[in-house]
Amino acid sequence: MGKELGVDPAVILATSHGRRSIDVLKIYDPSKANYEYVSQVEGLIPKEFGADAKEVPGSRALLASLDEADAPWAIVTSGTRPLVSGWLDRMRLTHPKHMIVAEDVEEGKPNSACYTLAKARLGLTPDDVALVIEDAPAGVKAGNAAGCRVVGLMTTHSIEQLKEAGADWIVEDMHSIKFVGKDKATGGLLKIELHRLLVM
């Protein structure tokens, strides 16, 4: 996309991670800031670059444990549906019952709309506290703005960037996040343990 826009890909990556492509395109080429174009381009990414993809360590085990317990969870992403579904299929990761994608909200991260919508889809009220796992500062800010507690993953950004964005805890990857069951005493709230904290 960088070549097509005439912009250094490194410049785009420095400002786009965790944000919707359509929002980034509004800056560089508003004529391409539409979902017909974005969905077509993003849908090709898993097909053309899937061989180079690596899952976040610990993600497969965490999702499997949540599914096994029929625990509510959602993917909340700045990617389009073709991009996210393509990656899940390519990596053979479970598809969630609830998925909030770029097309579902008027404003992308760091706006809170995506996580507010996710709460509603999960049957939570705006005042209920949910746990967000994020790797990008824009996502951390969105989770905070929606009244969530946020675990920052140091997989794409530095501790300093995640801390500045407002992460409540920071861990290296998903190996440090364990689902240990539902708490009957609190009406079935999920019990999550964090290990090897880098910041708390």
GROMACS elastic network, one bead per residue, 0.5 to 0.9 nm:
[ bonds ]
;  ai    aj funct       b0    kb
    1     4     6  0.51061   500
    1     5     6  0.61978   500
    1     6     6  0.84704   500
    1     7     6  0.84423   500
    1     9     6  0.76460   500
    1    41     6  0.81258   500
    2     5     6  0.51463   500
    2     6     6  0.58905   500
    2     8     6  0.57797   500
    2    10     6  0.85086   500
    2    11     6  0.87834   500
    2    12     6  0.71773   500
    3     7     6  0.62501   500
    3     8     6  0.72354   500
    3     9     6  0.74506   500
    4     7     6  0.78131   500
    5     8     6  0.86432   500
    5    25     6  0.89839   500
    5    28     6  0.71148   500
    5    29     6  0.70537   500
    6     9     6  0.89017   500
    7    10     6  0.84931   500
    7    11     6  0.71500   500
    7    12     6  0.72482   500
    7    28     6  0.80392   500
    8    11     6  0.53391   500
    8    12     6  0.66971   500
    8    13     6  0.89178   500
    9    12     6  0.50516   500
    9    13     6  0.61224   500
    9    14     6  0.85727   500
   10    13     6  0.50912   500
   10    14     6  0.61193   500
   10    15     6  0.89174   500
   11    14     6  0.52200   500
   11    15     6  0.68105   500
   11    16     6  0.86947   500
   12    15     6  0.55527   500
   12    16     6  0.58202   500
   12    17     6  0.85646   500
   12    24     6  0.79243   500
   13    16     6  0.51123   500
   13    17     6  0.60785   500
   14    17     6  0.69303   500
   15    18     6  0.87524   500
   15    19     6  0.81074   500
   15    24     6  0.79582   500
   16    19     6  0.52590   500
   16    20     6  0.73150   500
   16    21     6  0.71987   500
   16    23     6  0.86407   500
   16    24     6  0.63173   500
   17    20     6  0.82155   500
   17    78     6  0.88338   500
   17   136     6  0.64912   500
   17   137     6  0.85075   500
   17   138     6  0.79239   500
   17   156     6  0.86159   500
   18    77     6  0.76633   500
   18    78     6  0.60962   500
   18    79     6  0.84785   500
   18   109     6  0.70012   500
   18   110     6  0.83868   500
   18   134     6  0.87931   500
   18   135     6  0.77551   500
   18   136     6  0.52373   500
   18   137     6  0.72698   500
   18   138     6  0.56808   500
   18   139     6  0.59753   500
   19    22     6  0.85572   500
   19    23     6  0.70543   500
   19    24     6  0.73356   500
   19    77     6  0.85167   500
   19    78     6  0.54455   500
   19    79     6  0.80548   500
   19   102     6  0.89157   500
   19   108     6  0.64749   500
   19   109     6  0.56814   500
   19   110     6  0.75536   500
   19   136     6  0.86352   500
   19   138     6  0.66757   500
   19   139     6  0.78919   500
   20    23     6  0.53415   500
   20    24     6  0.65918   500
   20    25     6  0.87959   500
   20    77     6  0.83236   500
   20    79     6  0.61069   500
   20    80     6  0.80793   500
   20   102     6  0.61569   500
   20   107     6  0.88857   500
   20   108     6  0.60297   500
   20   109     6  0.73763   500
   21    24     6  0.50336   500
   21    25     6  0.60388   500
   21    26     6  0.85991   500
   21    33     6  0.79364   500
   21    38     6  0.68484   500
   21    42     6  0.87233   500
   21    78     6  0.76010   500
   21    79     6  0.73639   500
   21    80     6  0.85455   500
   21   102     6  0.84618   500
   22    25     6  0.50811   500
   22    26     6  0.63192   500
   22    30     6  0.85950   500
   22    32     6  0.78736   500
   22    34     6  0.64185   500
   22    35     6  0.72109   500
   22    38     6  0.66300   500
   22   102     6  0.83554   500
   23    26     6  0.52141   500
   23    27     6  0.71039   500
   23    33     6  0.71936   500
   23   107     6  0.83769   500
   23   108     6  0.74417   500
   24    27     6  0.54423   500
   24    28     6  0.67611   500
   24    29     6  0.85015   500
   24    30     6  0.89764   500
   24    33     6  0.81291   500
   25    28     6  0.50460   500
   25    29     6  0.51884   500
   25    30     6  0.57814   500
   25    31     6  0.81716   500
   25    32     6  0.64178   500
   25    33     6  0.52137   500
   25    34     6  0.86998   500
   25    38     6  0.89894   500
   26    29     6  0.56971   500
   26    31     6  0.78475   500
   26    32     6  0.77095   500
   26    33     6  0.55520   500
   27    30     6  0.66035   500
   27    33     6  0.89739   500
   28    32     6  0.89317   500
   29    32     6  0.58041   500
   29    33     6  0.69447   500
   30    34     6  0.82743   500
   31    34     6  0.75800   500
   32    35     6  0.85009   500
   32    36     6  0.88009   500
   32    37     6  0.62970   500
   32    38     6  0.75355   500
   33    36     6  0.88022   500
   33    37     6  0.73728   500
   33    38     6  0.71771   500
   34    37     6  0.57323   500
   34    38     6  0.62272   500
   34    39     6  0.85291   500
   35    39     6  0.54846   500
   35    40     6  0.80289   500
   35    80     6  0.83116   500
   35   103     6  0.75287   500
   36    39     6  0.55562   500
   36    40     6  0.62649   500
   36    41     6  0.87917   500
   37    40     6  0.52689   500
   37    41     6  0.62460   500
   37    42     6  0.85845   500
   38    41     6  0.52373   500
   38    42     6  0.59468   500
   38    43     6  0.82652   500
   38    80     6  0.76909   500
   39    42     6  0.51825   500
   39    43     6  0.57231   500
   39    44     6  0.86063   500
   39    79     6  0.88793   500
   39    80     6  0.60495   500
   39    81     6  0.75602   500
   39    82     6  0.62220   500
   39    83     6  0.73403   500
   40    43     6  0.52527   500
   40    44     6  0.66660   500
   40    82     6  0.79222   500
   41    44     6  0.55328   500
   41    45     6  0.69981   500
   41    83     6  0.87026   500
   42    45     6  0.53359   500
   42    46     6  0.79067   500
   42    79     6  0.78162   500
   42    80     6  0.70174   500
   42    81     6  0.88829   500
   42    82     6  0.67165   500
   42    83     6  0.51250   500
   42    84     6  0.88096   500
   43    46     6  0.67553   500
   43    47     6  0.75590   500
   43    80     6  0.80162   500
   43    81     6  0.81740   500
   43    84     6  0.83454   500
   43    85     6  0.86348   500
   43    86     6  0.67240   500
   44    47     6  0.52880   500
   44    48     6  0.60471   500
   44    49     6  0.83040   500
   44    82     6  0.83817   500
   44    83     6  0.76266   500
   44    86     6  0.84171   500
   45    48     6  0.52924   500
   45    49     6  0.56492   500
   45    50     6  0.71704   500
   45    83     6  0.69671   500
   45    86     6  0.81581   500
   45    87     6  0.84922   500
   46    49     6  0.53896   500
   46    51     6  0.82850   500
   46    53     6  0.82737   500
   46    83     6  0.68408   500
   46    84     6  0.86729   500
   46    86     6  0.55776   500
   46    87     6  0.54897   500
   46    89     6  0.88734   500
   46    90     6  0.67859   500
   47    50     6  0.55885   500
   47    51     6  0.83272   500
   47    86     6  0.74334   500
   47    87     6  0.85326   500
   47    90     6  0.79229   500
   48    51     6  0.77620   500
   49    52     6  0.57265   500
   49    53     6  0.69682   500
   50    53     6  0.51573   500
   50    54     6  0.86721   500
   50    86     6  0.89620   500
   50    87     6  0.74717   500
   50    90     6  0.65523   500
   50    91     6  0.81259   500
   51    54     6  0.85860   500
   51    90     6  0.87245   500
   53    87     6  0.86627   500
   53    90     6  0.88055   500
   53    91     6  0.79652   500
   54    57     6  0.84476   500
   54    91     6  0.81996   500
   55    58     6  0.83227   500
   55    59     6  0.70820   500
   55    60     6  0.79919   500
   55    91     6  0.72910   500
   56    59     6  0.56139   500
   56    60     6  0.81645   500
   56   155     6  0.76616   500
   56   173     6  0.66891   500
   56   174     6  0.68262   500
   56   175     6  0.88303   500
   57    60     6  0.76604   500
   57    61     6  0.88152   500
   57   173     6  0.60424   500
   57   174     6  0.58103   500
   57   175     6  0.60715   500
   58    61     6  0.55306   500
   58    62     6  0.62361   500
   58    63     6  0.87604   500
   58   173     6  0.68682   500
   58   176     6  0.76774   500
   58   177     6  0.78925   500
   59    62     6  0.51920   500
   59    63     6  0.61508   500
   59    64     6  0.84953   500
   59    93     6  0.88893   500
   59   173     6  0.82697   500
   59   174     6  0.54987   500
   59   175     6  0.73317   500
   59   177     6  0.89413   500
   60    63     6  0.53726   500
   60    64     6  0.61014   500
   60    65     6  0.86577   500
   60    93     6  0.67068   500
   60    94     6  0.82541   500
   60   174     6  0.88907   500
   61    64     6  0.51074   500
   61    65     6  0.61654   500
   61    66     6  0.87134   500
   61   174     6  0.87303   500
   61   175     6  0.83323   500
   61   178     6  0.88243   500
   62    65     6  0.52334   500
   62    66     6  0.63646   500
   62    67     6  0.87415   500
   62   174     6  0.73412   500
   62   175     6  0.80792   500
   62   177     6  0.73411   500
   62   178     6  0.65389   500
   62   179     6  0.67448   500
   63    66     6  0.51360   500
   63    67     6  0.61651   500
   63    68     6  0.85384   500
   63    73     6  0.87618   500
   63    93     6  0.82445   500
   63    94     6  0.72549   500
   63    96     6  0.89463   500
   64    67     6  0.51407   500
   64    68     6  0.60166   500
   64    69     6  0.86762   500
   64    93     6  0.88844   500
   64    94     6  0.76904   500
   65    68     6  0.51281   500
   65    69     6  0.63928   500
   65    70     6  0.86221   500
   65    71     6  0.84926   500
   65   178     6  0.85658   500
   65   179     6  0.66685   500
   65   180     6  0.84336   500
   65   181     6  0.87968   500
   66    69     6  0.53545   500
   66    70     6  0.61282   500
   66    71     6  0.50657   500
   66    72     6  0.74418   500
   66    73     6  0.75827   500
   66   179     6  0.68661   500
   66   181     6  0.84778   500
   67    71     6  0.60643   500
   67    72     6  0.81285   500
   67    73     6  0.86610   500
   67    94     6  0.84831   500
   67    96     6  0.86251   500
   68    71     6  0.76673   500
   69    72     6  0.89612   500
   69   181     6  0.73103   500
   69   182     6  0.82464   500
   71   181     6  0.85281   500
   71   182     6  0.79907   500
   71   190     6  0.74112   500
   72    96     6  0.89415   500
   72    97     6  0.83027   500
   72    98     6  0.85807   500
   72   122     6  0.65778   500
   72   190     6  0.86872   500
   73    96     6  0.71025   500
   73    97     6  0.77581   500
   73    98     6  0.70619   500
   73    99     6  0.89236   500
   73   118     6  0.88934   500
   73   122     6  0.72533   500
   74    96     6  0.59462   500
   74    97     6  0.69612   500
   74    99     6  0.54285   500
   74   100     6  0.74270   500
   74   118     6  0.68453   500
   74   119     6  0.89380   500
   74   121     6  0.85858   500
   74   122     6  0.76955   500
   75    95     6  0.88153   500
   75    96     6  0.68231   500
   75    97     6  0.89373   500
   75    98     6  0.66605   500
   75   100     6  0.61132   500
   75   101     6  0.80118   500
   75   118     6  0.82539   500
   76    79     6  0.87890   500
   76    98     6  0.86309   500
   76    99     6  0.60153   500
   76   101     6  0.62049   500
   76   102     6  0.86989   500
   76   114     6  0.65761   500
   76   115     6  0.68423   500
   76   118     6  0.70324   500
   77    80     6  0.78773   500
   77    84     6  0.80193   500
   77    99     6  0.79497   500
   77   100     6  0.62387   500
   77   101     6  0.51967   500
   77   102     6  0.66237   500
   77   108     6  0.89895   500
   77   109     6  0.86578   500
   77   114     6  0.79767   500
   77   139     6  0.84823   500
   78   100     6  0.83925   500
   78   101     6  0.58828   500
   78   103     6  0.86432   500
   78   108     6  0.66446   500
   78   109     6  0.70461   500
   78   114     6  0.87388   500
   78   139     6  0.87252   500
   79    82     6  0.81970   500
   79    83     6  0.60390   500
   79    84     6  0.61924   500
   79   101     6  0.58322   500
   79   102     6  0.54065   500
   79   103     6  0.84629   500
   80    83     6  0.53082   500
   80    84     6  0.63143   500
   80    85     6  0.85722   500
   80   101     6  0.54503   500
   80   102     6  0.50677   500
   80   103     6  0.63662   500
   81    84     6  0.52490   500
   81    85     6  0.58718   500
   81    86     6  0.81374   500
   81    99     6  0.86180   500
   81   100     6  0.85635   500
   81   101     6  0.59100   500
   81   102     6  0.74699   500
   81   103     6  0.76684   500
   82    85     6  0.53484   500
   82    86     6  0.57703   500
   82    87     6  0.85350   500
   83    86     6  0.51352   500
   83    87     6  0.62603   500
   83    88     6  0.87170   500
   84    87     6  0.52241   500
   84    88     6  0.61918   500
   84    89     6  0.85688   500
   84   101     6  0.80100   500
   85    88     6  0.51335   500
   85    89     6  0.60749   500
   85    90     6  0.84303   500
   85    95     6  0.77141   500
   86    89     6  0.52175   500
   86    90     6  0.59906   500
   86    91     6  0.85334   500
   87    91     6  0.59197   500
   87    92     6  0.80938   500
   87    93     6  0.82590   500
   88    91     6  0.52454   500
   88    92     6  0.56502   500
   88    94     6  0.67631   500
   88    95     6  0.66958   500
   89    93     6  0.64946   500
   89    94     6  0.81873   500
   89    95     6  0.83029   500
   90    93     6  0.78939   500
   92    95     6  0.89183   500
   95    98     6  0.84227   500
   95    99     6  0.83859   500
   96    99     6  0.63359   500
   98   118     6  0.75728   500
   98   121     6  0.68165   500
   98   122     6  0.74720   500
   99   118     6  0.76924   500
   99   121     6  0.88593   500
  100   103     6  0.81681   500
  100   104     6  0.62371   500
  100   105     6  0.82758   500
  100   114     6  0.65327   500
  100   115     6  0.81962   500
  100   117     6  0.75406   500
  100   118     6  0.64662   500
  100   121     6  0.89997   500
  101   104     6  0.55665   500
  101   105     6  0.76891   500
  101   114     6  0.78979   500
  102   105     6  0.62872   500
  102   106     6  0.84432   500
  102   107     6  0.85059   500
  102   108     6  0.67600   500
  102   114     6  0.83650   500
  103   106     6  0.76680   500
  104   114     6  0.76649   500
  104   117     6  0.86456   500
  105   108     6  0.65906   500
  105   113     6  0.64671   500
  105   114     6  0.62678   500
  105   117     6  0.82921   500
  106   113     6  0.78895   500
  107   110     6  0.84418   500
  107   111     6  0.61573   500
  107   112     6  0.83702   500
  107   113     6  0.68360   500
  107   114     6  0.81217   500
  108   111     6  0.55997   500
  108   112     6  0.78452   500
  108   113     6  0.72771   500
  108   114     6  0.69715   500
  108   142     6  0.86421   500
  109   112     6  0.66130   500
  109   113     6  0.78738   500
  109   114     6  0.72984   500
  109   138     6  0.54593   500
  109   139     6  0.57268   500
  109   140     6  0.87285   500
  109   141     6  0.76197   500
  109   142     6  0.55277   500
  109   143     6  0.88058   500
  110   113     6  0.87705   500
  110   137     6  0.79824   500
  110   139     6  0.57524   500
  110   140     6  0.75529   500
  110   141     6  0.53540   500
  110   143     6  0.80647   500
  110   145     6  0.81350   500
  111   114     6  0.73921   500
  111   115     6  0.87705   500
  111   138     6  0.82199   500
  111   139     6  0.85464   500
  111   141     6  0.76613   500
  111   142     6  0.52169   500
  111   143     6  0.86635   500
  111   145     6  0.73022   500
  111   146     6  0.85327   500
  112   115     6  0.56772   500
  112   116     6  0.61524   500
  112   117     6  0.86668   500
  112   139     6  0.87897   500
  112   141     6  0.78476   500
  112   143     6  0.64339   500
  112   144     6  0.77940   500
  112   145     6  0.52908   500
  112   146     6  0.50447   500
  112   147     6  0.87480   500
  113   116     6  0.50602   500
  113   117     6  0.60452   500
  113   118     6  0.85396   500
  113   142     6  0.77896   500
  113   145     6  0.88731   500
  113   146     6  0.74694   500
  114   117     6  0.52205   500
  114   118     6  0.62193   500
  114   119     6  0.87847   500
  114   142     6  0.77214   500
  114   143     6  0.86391   500
  114   146     6  0.85362   500
  115   119     6  0.61546   500
  115   120     6  0.86267   500
  115   132     6  0.85768   500
  115   142     6  0.69954   500
  115   143     6  0.62054   500
  115   145     6  0.86599   500
  115   146     6  0.59821   500
  115   147     6  0.88761   500
  115   148     6  0.82875   500
  116   119     6  0.52102   500
  116   120     6  0.64997   500
  116   121     6  0.88488   500
  116   125     6  0.86405   500
  116   126     6  0.65003   500
  116   143     6  0.86208   500
  116   145     6  0.89718   500
  116   146     6  0.56745   500
  116   147     6  0.85420   500
  117   120     6  0.51061   500
  117   121     6  0.62442   500
  117   122     6  0.86497   500
  118   121     6  0.50400   500
  118   122     6  0.61609   500
  118   123     6  0.86456   500
  118   124     6  0.84776   500
  119   122     6  0.51053   500
  119   123     6  0.63010   500
  119   125     6  0.65473   500
  119   126     6  0.68310   500
  119   128     6  0.80538   500
  119   129     6  0.89070   500
  119   130     6  0.75440   500
  119   146     6  0.89106   500
  120   123     6  0.50766   500
  120   124     6  0.53118   500
  120   125     6  0.63357   500
  120   126     6  0.75106   500
  121   124     6  0.74219   500
  122   125     6  0.89579   500
  124   127     6  0.79684   500
  124   128     6  0.59524   500
  124   129     6  0.83690   500
  124   130     6  0.84215   500
  125   128     6  0.52634   500
  125   129     6  0.86050   500
  126   129     6  0.80498   500
  126   146     6  0.74457   500
  126   147     6  0.75377   500
  127   146     6  0.87619   500
  127   147     6  0.70448   500
  128   147     6  0.77862   500
  128   148     6  0.80804   500
  129   146     6  0.89367   500
  129   147     6  0.63858   500
  129   148     6  0.52343   500
  129   149     6  0.69044   500
  130   143     6  0.88987   500
  130   147     6  0.77561   500
  130   149     6  0.63027   500
  130   150     6  0.85057   500
  131   143     6  0.84792   500
  131   148     6  0.58105   500
  131   149     6  0.50487   500
  131   150     6  0.58701   500
  131   151     6  0.74026   500
  132   139     6  0.88599   500
  132   140     6  0.79738   500
  132   143     6  0.62883   500
  132   144     6  0.87951   500
  132   148     6  0.64352   500
  132   149     6  0.60939   500
  132   151     6  0.61052   500
  132   152     6  0.84125   500
  133   139     6  0.87242   500
  133   140     6  0.81064   500
  133   143     6  0.87049   500
  133   149     6  0.87004   500
  133   150     6  0.58668   500
  133   152     6  0.60606   500
  133   153     6  0.70330   500
  133   174     6  0.88789   500
  134   137     6  0.78677   500
  134   138     6  0.88638   500
  134   139     6  0.58587   500
  134   140     6  0.58628   500
  134   143     6  0.83267   500
  134   150     6  0.70054   500
  134   151     6  0.62443   500
  134   152     6  0.50820   500
  134   153     6  0.59064   500
  134   154     6  0.89789   500
  134   167     6  0.85986   500
  135   138     6  0.88033   500
  135   139     6  0.71776   500
  135   140     6  0.75032   500
  135   151     6  0.84254   500
  135   152     6  0.55368   500
  135   154     6  0.63361   500
  135   155     6  0.62845   500
  135   156     6  0.61681   500
  135   157     6  0.68434   500
  135   162     6  0.77791   500
  136   139     6  0.53064   500
  136   140     6  0.63184   500
  136   141     6  0.87756   500
  136   152     6  0.76943   500
  136   153     6  0.80028   500
  136   154     6  0.87276   500
  136   155     6  0.88319   500
  136   156     6  0.69862   500
  136   157     6  0.65576   500
  136   161     6  0.84441   500
  136   162     6  0.71024   500
  136   165     6  0.86760   500
  137   141     6  0.61578   500
  137   142     6  0.85474   500
  137   152     6  0.84481   500
  137   157     6  0.78674   500
  137   161     6  0.65469   500
  137   162     6  0.55619   500
  137   163     6  0.85441   500
  137   164     6  0.80207   500
  137   165     6  0.51957   500
  137   166     6  0.80796   500
  137   167     6  0.83873   500
  138   141     6  0.52515   500
  138   142     6  0.62500   500
  138   143     6  0.87663   500
  138   165     6  0.74534   500
  139   143     6  0.61336   500
  139   144     6  0.85692   500
  139   165     6  0.87266   500
  140   143     6  0.51907   500
  140   144     6  0.62528   500
  140   145     6  0.86186   500
  140   150     6  0.63542   500
  140   151     6  0.80133   500
  140   152     6  0.70221   500
  140   162     6  0.72656   500
  140   165     6  0.60485   500
  140   166     6  0.64829   500
  140   167     6  0.60095   500
  141   144     6  0.51326   500
  141   145     6  0.60909   500
  141   146     6  0.86658   500
  141   150     6  0.88732   500
  141   165     6  0.57237   500
  141   166     6  0.65062   500
  141   167     6  0.80013   500
  142   145     6  0.50951   500
  142   146     6  0.63015   500
  142   147     6  0.88901   500
  142   148     6  0.87974   500
  143   146     6  0.51887   500
  143   147     6  0.65826   500
  143   148     6  0.52944   500
  143   149     6  0.70530   500
  143   150     6  0.63727   500
  143   167     6  0.89634   500
  144   147     6  0.52079   500
  144   148     6  0.53012   500
  144   149     6  0.65493   500
  144   150     6  0.68366   500
  144   165     6  0.89396   500
  144   166     6  0.71935   500
  144   167     6  0.79651   500
  145   148     6  0.74130   500
  149   167     6  0.77545   500
  149   168     6  0.63238   500
  149   169     6  0.86167   500
  150   166     6  0.79776   500
  150   167     6  0.52588   500
  150   168     6  0.53537   500
  150   169     6  0.67103   500
  150   170     6  0.85739   500
  151   167     6  0.58825   500
  151   168     6  0.59930   500
  151   170     6  0.56216   500
  151   171     6  0.72450   500
  152   155     6  0.88438   500
  152   159     6  0.83929   500
  152   162     6  0.61542   500
  152   163     6  0.81064   500
  152   166     6  0.88699   500
  152   167     6  0.55190   500
  152   168     6  0.75007   500
  152   169     6  0.60732   500
  152   171     6  0.62970   500
  152   172     6  0.83558   500
  152   173     6  0.86785   500
  153   156     6  0.76654   500
  153   157     6  0.79816   500
  153   159     6  0.87105   500
  153   162     6  0.81057   500
  153   169     6  0.87635   500
  153   170     6  0.59310   500
  153   171     6  0.53212   500
  153   172     6  0.56242   500
  153   173     6  0.53744   500
  153   174     6  0.74107   500
  154   157     6  0.55985   500
  154   158     6  0.60156   500
  154   159     6  0.64017   500
  154   162     6  0.77287   500
  154   170     6  0.68796   500
  154   171     6  0.61360   500
  154   173     6  0.64045   500
  155   158     6  0.80735   500
  155   171     6  0.89425   500
  155   172     6  0.65848   500
  155   173     6  0.63921   500
  157   160     6  0.82081   500
  157   161     6  0.62882   500
  157   162     6  0.68061   500
  158   161     6  0.52326   500
  158   162     6  0.63698   500
  158   163     6  0.85107   500
  159   162     6  0.52402   500
  159   163     6  0.59103   500
  159   164     6  0.84051   500
  159   170     6  0.71079   500
  159   171     6  0.88291   500
  159   198     6  0.79443   500
  159   199     6  0.78908   500
  160   163     6  0.50994   500
  160   164     6  0.59562   500
  160   165     6  0.85088   500
  161   164     6  0.51645   500
  161   165     6  0.62101   500
  161   166     6  0.88183   500
  162   165     6  0.50791   500
  162   166     6  0.64941   500
  162   167     6  0.57649   500
  162   170     6  0.74539   500
  163   166     6  0.51625   500
  163   167     6  0.52966   500
  163   168     6  0.77471   500
  163   169     6  0.82076   500
  163   170     6  0.76850   500
  163   199     6  0.79643   500
  164   167     6  0.75707   500
  166   169     6  0.88746   500
  167   170     6  0.66176   500
  167   199     6  0.87477   500
  167   200     6  0.86572   500
  168   199     6  0.78972   500
  168   200     6  0.62053   500
  169   194     6  0.86499   500
  169   197     6  0.69480   500
  169   198     6  0.74915   500
  169   199     6  0.53705   500
  170   173     6  0.88664   500
  170   197     6  0.60620   500
  170   198     6  0.54010   500
  170   200     6  0.67211   500
  171   174     6  0.76644   500
  171   175     6  0.87703   500
  171   176     6  0.63958   500
  171   177     6  0.82503   500
  171   194     6  0.80322   500
  171   195     6  0.77531   500
  171   196     6  0.66613   500
  171   197     6  0.51478   500
  171   198     6  0.53943   500
  171   199     6  0.72369   500
  172   175     6  0.79216   500
  172   176     6  0.71201   500
  172   196     6  0.79321   500
  172   197     6  0.78561   500
  172   198     6  0.72875   500
  173   176     6  0.61129   500
  173   177     6  0.78403   500
  174   177     6  0.51588   500
  174   178     6  0.80258   500
  175   178     6  0.74119   500
  175   195     6  0.81710   500
  176   193     6  0.79862   500
  176   194     6  0.55323   500
  176   196     6  0.61173   500
  176   197     6  0.76329   500
  177   192     6  0.69414   500
  177   193     6  0.59399   500
  177   195     6  0.65042   500
  178   191     6  0.85114   500
  178   192     6  0.56091   500
  178   193     6  0.50968   500
  178   194     6  0.64449   500
  178   195     6  0.80155   500
  179   182     6  0.86419   500
  179   190     6  0.74127   500
  179   191     6  0.60831   500
  179   193     6  0.64711   500
  180   190     6  0.77964   500
  180   191     6  0.55645   500
  180   192     6  0.58963   500
  180   193     6  0.70090   500
  181   188     6  0.86945   500
  181   189     6  0.85828   500
  181   190     6  0.60262   500
  181   191     6  0.54468   500
  181   192     6  0.76304   500
  182   185     6  0.89240   500
  182   186     6  0.86183   500
  182   187     6  0.82943   500
  182   189     6  0.55091   500
  182   191     6  0.56734   500
  183   186     6  0.56468   500
  183   187     6  0.66240   500
  183   189     6  0.52968   500
  183   190     6  0.61201   500
  183   191     6  0.62609   500
  184   187     6  0.50810   500
  184   189     6  0.73478   500
  185   188     6  0.71992   500
  185   189     6  0.84330   500
  186   189     6  0.58135   500
  188   191     6  0.87947   500
  194   197     6  0.68171   500
  197   200     6  0.65846   500
